[in-house]
Amino acid sequence: MTDVSRLHVPAVPARPGERPDFSYVGLSPAGAVDRPPLDVPVAQTVALAESLVRVLDDDGRALGPWAPQLSADRLRDGLRLMLTTRLLDERMQRMQRQGRISFYVRSFGEEAVSVAAAMALDPQDMLFPSYRNQGLHVVRGMPLVDMMCQMLSNTRDMCRGRQLPVLYHSARLRLFSISGNLATQYPQAVGWAMASAIRGESPIAAAWLGEGSTAEADFHHALLFAKVYRAPVVLNVVNNQWAISTFQGFAGGEQRSFAARGPAVGIAGLRVDGNDFLAVYAATAWAAERARCGFGATLIEHVTYRAGAHSTSDDPSRYRPRDEYEHWPLGDPVDRLQRHLVALGEWDEARHATLLQQIEAKITADWKEALRHGALSEGPKLDPALMFDDVFETLPEHLRQQRDELAAELATRRDERAAAAAASDAAAAAAAPPTAAAPVGQDGS
């Protein structure tokens, strides 16, 4: 016994050069967790927030009450969309390394979190993504060319050159603007959901953030409002184990699960295998229907693993074992869904190879199309005068003067370049030797 208090610092399971250790990840057998009715009291979801909803076992079989009834075509769509997301990520990562784009964030190992959830939600539901949810955009049908043009900040950039790469948006597809500021999407989603309920409409909201972002005040504000007003919203915490170089234990995942924060404040909580396409689909569908029926919000923790770097500015080998992902106990989401389809007799290696070739060909063609609208190092370029648009309904006088001054300066530069080009052409013509006269033909022509 000691009467001296000691500061507790969460332990990191393994550092570079050490053996990966995932003994801290609480697992439940596939199919073992009960699926409660939609109107289950919040207090009875505590066990759901501490166990792990799983459907697919190691042999690719769908087990238990959470197994959704999805057709083979629907499952193949899920596989195609996850592969599209992964291959798009791989291509954009290479383009960043070649200096074609300035920055990128991959979702390698987390594709099911976004793709399965988006497929389970209604197209009219409003989605509030984080910067690692490109699968939501792929499912909703955002053209890959548009996503690429945003990363290139070219003349077709949806953000008109005003945002970092990967911060997409689409009002038409019900995709809220991604923000680089952490957790802002949570209170925005809750507010949108409250407005939808006030209007008596059926669409709900769904938002995503990483487990590290649960340390932000916006996270707690959102949970409070969602609880008090029973906002029709699904709040997703993507626990991929690492917030850049900080282990998830430092965000509060050591003593209790992140999902347990739901029942703690008065909303339902679910802890789900984030690498299990069927489990993510089923949990999202359950939470969405619960919200739509007026039973309130659900906090879903997706237990997954960030297989790649946090971004192209990060080197994960500096803070975790290089082979850690190979030891992750929940496997790879793409491989697991593929194994399930094979077990059903609905997929094989030949079809898989063909699908990969088709997706690669489309991504290549879309990249070529995106480059036609400009790149970082070559034109065409965005009009600098766009900086004055889309902020004020009526442009203030001081900004109008600045816009006019910029327009005059750009016009002067264009005139100077045209004059210089004309002078250069004239000098080249004067320096050229005279052209010899053509010989006269025998016919006198």
Helices and strands as residue ranges (DSSP letters): G 42-45, H 46-50, H 72-97, H 111-120, E 126-128, H 134-140, H 144-152, H 185-198, E 205-210, G 211-215, H 217-229, E 233-239, E 242-243, E 246-247, G 248-251, H 261-265, E 268-273, H 277-292, E 298-303, G 316-318, G 324-327, H 333-343, H 349-371, G 384-388, H 397-431
